Amino acid sequence: MIKKTQLLLSIFLMALLSCSSSDGGEEPVDVAPSEVKISVVPDQSHTLPYHGGSFSVTASASDRITAVSDASWLSVSVAEQSRQVAKITVTAAENKGEQRAGTVTLMSGNGRKAIAVEQDAAPVEEPDPEEMTAQSPYVPDGYSLVWSDEFNTEDFPMEASGWSYETGMGDYGWGNNELQYYVKPAKGSPVGFCRNGYMNIVAQKRSGRVESIRMTTTRGWQYGYFEARLKLPGGRGTWPAFWMLPADNDWGANPWPQCGEIDIMEEVGVTPNDIVSTLHADGHNHSNGTEGNWTSTQHVATAESDFHIYALLWTADRIQTFVDGRLILDKENPGTGRRDWPYDVPFNIKLNLAWGGNWGGMNGVDELALPARYQIDYVRVYQN
């Protein structure tokens, strides 16, 4: 009897449980909807020119598409082609400042798709080259212009305008273990070119080597006032120069330093804005530490950020160099002959931007400084 009662109780409990599990009393379980996917063609970031412009993309999703921008200079329009497909057009206003970036976000349901947009910086306005053609106030009385190059061309200086180019690595890195490879510029060259009235010498790494320019006048002058308006590059490793070597020198019979060298302006990026003028000769030169007081330094705080006028006044009896009319080096002919004063023959003018070397690279080089630009506004020669 007890076993029968237990059996009936078990059946009753099972029935009760069965009813409770099917009476719909449980709370429903919420299931999150899957994220809406948005496809965009082309799916990429976009760069627009500084003067403004626009681009369009086609977006598709499972529901209607809208779009917004997080930048006031970007406007967005949506043209529906169907409920699931839309053409999105993004337009940028003119940029008058630095490079800028924004984001356009496409939305459909709970889906989001970001499109990155950049706009180029406004170009730096160069001064009108015509404003730079006036004679500087530093030309000595009695001296008249006999030759000049204002670089008012859209190409690069050629032999017809009085220049030639020295190329390659030279012996022992042009005697200084320099690292650059000098090239002759061609039309459209990024290394040497004229623009807005300036000659630009740009040291930059191309095809695994640092290329630059070394240019020299095709004629020489003996005595005169020589002037150039220059803005120097910056960065550890740069070594710009405005200097002179004898024209038509017989290097076999009269090698450096016997031939003489006049360095009107040199500067190395490792000691920025220190302008150095030096006279080299057999009796005084840096190679054997005998330059002594034949070299002098003038600090010009803005040499790498602004243009300055560098000049040489050379007579039979005296050589002086200047920056913006301030004296740097002043040496008189000691009358001891060519060992100390080989500056009695015509000299060519040279402009170059070296990279590294014994002086420019004395503390190594920083390739993050590349490309480095040396700008020449003009070169002028006056004689009495």
Solvent accessible surface area in square Angstrom, and as a share of the most:
residue,aa,sasa,rsa
1,M,188,0.84
2,I,132,0.67
3,K,167,0.71
4,K,133,0.56
5,T,75,0.44
6,Q,109,0.49
7,L,111,0.55
8,L,107,0.53
9,L,103,0.51
10,S,56,0.36
11,I,98,0.50
12,F,126,0.53
13,L,88,0.44
14,M,135,0.60
15,A,53,0.41
16,L,97,0.48
17,L,122,0.61
18,S,70,0.45
19,C,85,0.51
20,S,65,0.42
21,S,95,0.61
22,S,91,0.59
23,D,103,0.53
24,G,72,0.69
25,G,64,0.62
26,E,159,0.71
27,E,151,0.68
28,P,114,0.72
29,V,134,0.77
30,D,137,0.71
31,V,131,0.75
32,A,89,0.69
33,P,110,0.69
34,S,99,0.64
35,E,97,0.43
36,V,29,0.17
37,K,153,0.65
38,I,20,0.10
39,S,65,0.42
40,V,10,0.06
41,V,104,0.60
42,P,57,0.36
43,D,98,0.51
44,Q,106,0.47
45,S,76,0.49
46,H,22,0.10
47,T,85,0.49
48,L,11,0.05
49,P,48,0.30
50,Y,76,0.29
51,H,117,0.52
52,G,11,0.10
53,G,28,0.27
54,S,63,0.41
55,F,27,0.11
56,S,47,0.30
57,V,3,0.02
58,T,56,0.33
59,A,0,0.00
60,S,43,0.28
61,A,16,0.12
62,S,84,0.54
63,D,50,0.26
64,R,111,0.40
65,I,4,0.02
66,T,68,0.39
67,A,19,0.14
68,V,77,0.45
69,S,37,0.24
70,D,108,0.56
71,A,14,0.11
72,S,123,0.79
73,W,36,0.13
74,L,9,0.05
75,S,68,0.44
76,V,43,0.25
77,S,64,0.41
78,V,56,0.32
79,A,58,0.45
80,E,85,0.38
81,Q,113,0.50
82,S,53,0.34
83,R,124,0.45
84,Q,73,0.32
85,V,46,0.26
86,A,2,0.01
87,K,89,0.38
88,I,0,0.00
89,T,39,0.23
90,V,0,0.00
91,T,57,0.33
92,A,4,0.03
93,A,56,0.43
94,E,93,0.42
95,N,4,0.02
96,K,171,0.72
97,G,35,0.34
98,E,144,0.65
99,Q,107,0.48
100,R,66,0.24
101,A,73,0.57
102,G,9,0.08
103,T,44,0.25
104,V,0,0.00
105,T,36,0.21
106,L,0,0.00
107,M,47,0.21
108,S,2,0.01
109,G,55,0.53
110,N,77,0.40
111,G,0,0.00
112,R,133,0.48
113,K,53,0.22
114,A,69,0.53
115,I,8,0.04
116,A,53,0.41
117,V,1,0.00
118,E,74,0.33
119,Q,0,0.00
120,D,58,0.30
121,A,39,0.30
122,A,27,0.21
123,P,71,0.44
124,V,133,0.76
125,E,148,0.66
126,E,51,0.23
127,P,52,0.33
128,D,72,0.37
129,P,35,0.22
130,E,113,0.51
131,E,120,0.54
132,M,35,0.16
133,T,56,0.32
134,A,76,0.59
135,Q,115,0.51
136,S,9,0.06
137,P,113,0.71
138,Y,79,0.30
139,V,18,0.10
140,P,34,0.22
141,D,141,0.73
142,G,60,0.58
143,Y,37,0.14
144,S,70,0.45
145,L,91,0.45
146,V,67,0.38
147,W,39,0.14
148,S,38,0.25
149,D,18,0.09
150,E,43,0.19
151,F,2,0.01
152,N,80,0.41
153,T,56,0.33
154,E,137,0.61
155,D,37,0.19
156,F,19,0.08
157,P,4,0.03
158,M,94,0.42
159,E,127,0.57
160,A,109,0.85
161,S,50,0.32
162,G,11,0.10
163,W,1,0.00
164,S,40,0.26
165,Y,30,0.11
166,E,48,0.22
167,T,72,0.42
168,G,12,0.12
169,M,79,0.35
170,G,36,0.34
171,D,115,0.60
172,Y,183,0.70
173,G,9,0.09
174,W,56,0.20
175,G,54,0.52
176,N,32,0.17
177,N,89,0.46
178,E,11,0.05
179,L,96,0.48
180,Q,0,0.00
181,Y,69,0.26
182,Y,0,0.00
183,V,24,0.14
184,K,132,0.56
185,P,4,0.03
186,A,64,0.50
187,K,169,0.71
188,G,76,0.73
189,S,16,0.10
190,P,55,0.34
191,V,0,0.00
192,G,1,0.01
193,F,31,0.13
194,C,4,0.02
195,R,133,0.48
196,N,63,0.32
197,G,3,0.03
198,Y,1,0.00
199,M,0,0.00
200,N,2,0.01
201,I,0,0.00
202,V,12,0.07
203,A,0,0.00
204,Q,34,0.15
205,K,104,0.44
206,R,92,0.34
207,S,120,0.77
208,G,66,0.64
209,R,100,0.37
210,V,10,0.06
211,E,11,0.05
212,S,0,0.00
213,I,0,0.00
214,R,23,0.08
215,M,0,0.00
216,T,13,0.08
217,T,3,0.02
218,T,67,0.39
219,R,115,0.42
220,G,18,0.17
221,W,6,0.02
222,Q,66,0.30
223,Y,60,0.23
224,G,3,0.03
225,Y,4,0.01
226,F,0,0.00
227,E,0,0.00
228,A,0,0.00
229,R,44,0.16
230,L,0,0.00
231,K,53,0.22
232,L,2,0.01
233,P,6,0.04
234,G,31,0.30
235,G,25,0.24
236,R,95,0.35
237,G,0,0.00
238,T,0,0.00
239,W,21,0.07
240,P,0,0.00
241,A,4,0.03
242,F,0,0.00
243,W,24,0.08
244,M,0,0.00
245,L,17,0.08
246,P,10,0.07
247,A,19,0.15
248,D,149,0.77
249,N,25,0.13
250,D,90,0.47
251,W,116,0.41
252,G,73,0.71
253,A,75,0.59
254,N,36,0.18
255,P,53,0.33
256,W,80,0.28
257,P,23,0.14
258,Q,75,0.33
259,C,0,0.00
260,G,0,0.00
261,E,20,0.09
262,I,0,0.00
263,D,2,0.01
264,I,1,0.00
265,M,0,0.00
266,E,20,0.09
267,E,0,0.00
268,V,0,0.00
269,G,8,0.07
270,V,28,0.16
271,T,52,0.30
272,P,64,0.40
273,N,25,0.13
274,D,43,0.22
275,I,0,0.00
276,V,20,0.12
277,S,0,0.00
278,T,9,0.05
279,L,0,0.00
280,H,9,0.04
281,A,0,0.00
282,D,48,0.25
283,G,21,0.21
284,H,2,0.01
285,N,1,0.01
286,H,94,0.42
287,S,77,0.50
288,N,95,0.49
289,G,59,0.56
290,T,61,0.36
291,E,47,0.21
292,G,57,0.54
293,N,109,0.56
294,W,32,0.11
295,T,44,0.26
296,S,35,0.23
297,T,80,0.46
298,Q,44,0.20
299,H,104,0.46
300,V,4,0.02
301,A,75,0.58
302,T,53,0.31
303,A,0,0.00
304,E,46,0.21
305,S,71,0.46
306,D,68,0.35
307,F,35,0.14
308,H,26,0.11
309,I,22,0.11
310,Y,1,0.00
311,A,2,0.02
312,L,0,0.00
313,L,34,0.17
314,W,1,0.00
315,T,49,0.28
316,A,47,0.37
317,D,101,0.52
318,R,97,0.35
319,I,0,0.00
320,Q,29,0.13
321,T,0,0.00
322,F,38,0.16
323,V,0,0.00
324,D,40,0.21
325,G,38,0.36
326,R,110,0.40
327,L,80,0.40
328,I,15,0.07
329,L,6,0.03
330,D,50,0.26
331,K,30,0.13
332,E,112,0.50
333,N,52,0.27
334,P,65,0.41
335,G,65,0.62
336,T,86,0.50
337,G,42,0.40
338,R,98,0.36
339,R,148,0.54
340,D,31,0.16
341,W,11,0.04
342,P,0,0.00
343,Y,0,0.00
344,D,56,0.29
345,V,49,0.28
346,P,58,0.36
347,F,0,0.00
348,N,20,0.10
349,I,0,0.00
350,K,10,0.04
351,L,0,0.00
352,N,9,0.05
353,L,0,0.00
354,A,2,0.01
355,W,2,0.01
356,G,0,0.00
357,G,11,0.10
358,N,88,0.45
359,W,68,0.24
360,G,0,0.00
361,G,18,0.17
362,M,95,0.43
363,N,99,0.51
364,G,35,0.33
365,V,45,0.26
366,D,43,0.22
367,E,84,0.38
368,L,167,0.83
369,A,24,0.18
370,L,25,0.12
371,P,94,0.59
372,A,4,0.03
373,R,109,0.40
374,Y,0,0.00
375,Q,3,0.01
376,I,0,0.00
377,D,4,0.02
378,Y,4,0.01
379,V,0,0.00
380,R,6,0.02
381,V,0,0.00
382,Y,4,0.01
383,Q,53,0.24
384,N,140,0.72
